[in-house]
Amino acid sequence: MTHHQNLKIIAPVGLSGSGKTTALTHFTDKDIPKVHIGNMAYEIMAERGIAKGEENEKAFRVAIREEKGPEVYAKRAAKQIHKLAEAGQHRVILDGLYSWDEYKYLRHEFPGELTVVAVVAPKHLRYHWLENREDRPQSQQVTMERDRHEIEDIQKGGPIAAADYFVMNDGTFERFYEQLDEIARETDFLA
């Protein structure tokens, strides 16, 4: 645990279709670097010479957590955040904080520096958006199964429930961005 002066990290969390990617893009468009926890699996697979592909990835994600512990990706993400901070970067957006174990590890690693923002949207809107999105549309049945998987298997509910802030994504983009900017100002993420 190393404390970096003025380091601020925002981690949007939420179920599939809630608007996390839109929130992330809102900040990365401001030239704030992003550390993506989800990419950690691909990095480790590449280091070990394991081919990409859904079956390999699923098996690997289970195996690596058994081998290195449930917070394996969070530890790797923390190293990247520390490197950015040591290079003079004071703002980082953290993508892919999912499990309770990752949440606890990162809270401990970055006390007072990590702000978790839950992006929430009514279920009917999430389902509608996911069915109608241009990139990878998915049926209500697929979304229901994904919700179950994210809550039961990945433990995504904990970080959402314990978030520092909640942004309701049920109106215009403008209102959504206003809420994000309010949080960013309040936490000194954006000066």
N, C-alpha and C positions, 0 to 999 in steps of 0.2 A: 504494500500500500504506500504509494508515493503521492503526496499532495502537491498539485501544481497550482501556482498562483494564478488566479483568475480563470481557471479552466471551467468551462460550462459545456455540458453534454445534454442534448435533448434526444429522448428515445420515444418515438411514437409507437404505441401498441394498440392492437384492436383485432377483431375477427375479420375474416376474409370479406372484402367488399366494403369495409367501413370508411375507407378514405386514407389509410396509412400512406400509401404511395403518393397520393396527392399532397399530403402533409410533408413528406420527405422531399419531394420535388420543390415545394414552396421554399424550403430552406437551402437545398443544394443549388437552386437557381440564384441564390445570393452568394455563391462561391464559398459556401461552408462545406468542408470536406465531410465525406460519409464513410463510416466504417460499417461494413455489412457482415453481420454475424452469420447469415445464411451461406455466404461464400466460403466460410472457414472449412466446411466439409470438402468442397472442391479443391481447396488449397492442399489440405492434408492428403486427399486422394491422389492428387498430382505428385506430391512429394513421395508417395509410396508406390507410384506407378499403377494405380488402379484406374481402369477406364471409366469414363462417365457413362451414364445410362441409369434409368429409373430403378431397375432391380439392384444394380450395384450400389447406388446411392442409398436406397432404403436399408439394405443390409449393413452398409458401412456406418450409417448414422447410429444404428443400434450398437454395433460392435465397438465403435470408437468411444461411445459413452460408457460402455461396460469396461473398456480398457483404461480410459483416462478420467472417468468420472463425469457426472451429469453436467458440470459446468465447463467442459473442455472448450467449447466454442467461445464462451464468455472470457475465459482466460486469454485466449488468442486475440480476441477483439481488444481486451484491455491492453495487451502489449502494443497493438497498433495505435491505440489512443495515447498511451504514454509516449510513443515515438513522435506522434504529431505534436503533443504538448511540449516535448523537449526541443522540437524544431521551431517552437514559437507560435504554434497554432493554439488559440484560446477557445475556439468554438468547434464542436464536433457534433454531427448528427449520427445517431446510432440506429441502424436498420436491422430488424430481425430479432429483437429481444422477445423471446417467446416464453420460456419456461420459468417456473418459480425458482429453480436452482440458479439459473442464469441471473435472474433478478437479484437474489440475495447476494450472490458473488459480486456483481457490479455495484450494488449499494455499498457493500463493505469496501470494495476497491476504490470507489470514488465518492467518499462521504461529502455531502453538501455540494457535489459537482454534477450529479446526475439528476435530471428532471424527467420523470416518466409521464408522458401525455397519452391518455387513453382517447382514441378516436372512436366515437360510438355513433351508430346510425340505427334507426328502427329496422328490424329484421326484414319487413316487407320491402323497404327501400334497398337494402343490401342485396336481397335476392333479385330484385328488378334490375339493379345496376349490373350485377354479375351476369344475368341472362342476356343483357343487351350490350355489353361492352364489346368493342371491336377486337381487342386482343384477348384471345382465350376465353370466349363466352362459356358459361357453365350453367347447366340446368339447376332448377330448385333442388332436385334430388341430390345432385352432386354437392351443392352448397350445404344442404342439411348434413350430409355425411362428412363434409369437410369441417363444419362447425363441431360435430361430435368428436372427430379426430383431434381438432385443435384444443378442445376443452378437456377431453378425457385422456388422450394419449400424450399430448405435448404439454399439458398443464398451462395453457395460455391464459386461463381465467384469472390466475393469481396476480400477475403483473397488471392486468387490466383493472381488477378490483382495487389493488393497492396503489394505483397511479396517483401522482401528485396533482394532476389536473385532468379534467374531462372536457373534451370538445365535442359538441353535438353537431353532427354533420347531417342536417336535414333541411337545409335551405340553399342559399346561393353560394357559389364559390367565394364571392366577395365577403359574405358573413363568415364563412369558414376560415378564410385567410385572416380576417380581423381578429377572430378568436385566437388563432395561432400567434399572431403578432403581439397581442395583448400578453399572452403567456411569456413570449420571448422577451418583452420589455420588462415584465414583472420579475423575471429570473435573471436579468442582466445578460441574457443570451444575445440579444441585439441591443446595442447601445442607442 
